[in-house]
Amino acid sequence: MRPRTFELVRYHDLSGVSGTGVVAEGCVFTDGSVALRWRGNNPATAVWPDLDSVLAVHGHHGATEVRWLEPERPEPDIDQLFGTSHTVRPPTGIADPAGLPAPHPRGWAAARHLR
């Protein structure tokens, strides 16, 4: 699962505070927690345990809905990504240590080209 972004769209403002239209932006994280950012003259950010909690408080009995900004995408199957021919090889050591550059005669601090 990946984080998903959404907008809270309010069709009828029962409280008379936040107005109608898109009143907040949010993100549902992979663990289900939600960050919600209110728009308007008094913007604020809040973190909620889940989207149901947000709607229980701010849903205004169905007058507000969640509009997802991107479709939900299923996680790809790892076998589909790599196929059956993918193999993991152990790391190899340096074949010829003589091929490494020589140390600088005055040490690392004098090697300006490496900074």
ABEGO torsion letter per residue (X at the ends): XBBBBBBBBBABBAAGAAEBEBABBBBBBAAGBBBBBBBEABBBBBBBABAAAAAAAAAGGGABBBBBABBBBBBBBAAAAAEAABBBBBBBBBABAAABBBBBAAEAAABAAAX
